[in-house]
C-alpha cells in the first residue's frame, strides 16, 4: 500500500493532461473537483457525464434527464423485504423472526407505524410506496434519532444529512416531489439515506 501511495504522490508535478496527473488528482481531489476538472467534455450517456451533470445541473433538470426510467430494482427488493411485510398484521410475527435472524439494526414500533401510516394514507403528496416507506422509517426511530419531526425533515434542504453533498442537491423533499420523476429519484436514493442512518 505504501509503495502505491508513494507512486501516486510522485505524479504530483506531472503536466496537466497526463495520465499520471489524472491519477494523482483522482487520489487527491474531492469527487466534485475531479468531476468538474476531468468530465466537462464527457460523452452524453456516460457515467462520467452523469457525475459531471450531478454537480452542475439544477436538481430538477438532472432528475428530468436521468430519472425518467431509472433502475428501481434495489428499491423494489428492499421495499418488498423490509417495508411491505410490516403492513400486513398477519405477517408481523414472521417479520420479527426474520429481523432477529439477520440481526437487523432496526426494529419497528408497530403502534407508531400504525399511527404514522394512518396519517400518511391521507397525504396525497406521496404515492402509496412512499407513504409506507415514510411511516416505516418513522417507526424505526429515524426522526427521533435526528430530533426532528417528519414534516420538518421533508421540508429541510439538508434532509440527506450529508455535509459534502452538492449544493444543487440541497432541495427539500417537498419540492423534489413536485418535479417530474421526483418520486423515482427519491426511491433511488432513500435506501442509501436509511442505511447511513443506522
NORLIN-V610993 format. One record per run of one state. SS is the DSSP state (@ for helix, = for strand, . for the rest). FROM is the first residue (numbers start at 1). TO is the last residue. If there is no record, write none. Layout:
ss | from | to
SS | FROM | TO
SS | FROM | TO
//
This chain:
ss | from | to
. | 1 | 1
@ | 2 | 9
. | 10 | 18
@ | 19 | 28
. | 29 | 30
@ | 31 | 38
. | 39 | 46
@ | 47 | 56
. | 57 | 58
@ | 59 | 66
. | 67 | 72
@ | 73 | 87
. | 88 | 88
@ | 89 | 101
. | 102 | 109
@ | 110 | 120
. | 121 | 127
@ | 128 | 139
. | 140 | 141
@ | 142 | 146
. | 147 | 149
@ | 150 | 155
. | 156 | 166
@ | 167 | 169
. | 170 | 172
@ | 173 | 176
. | 177 | 181
@ | 182 | 197
. | 198 | 198
//
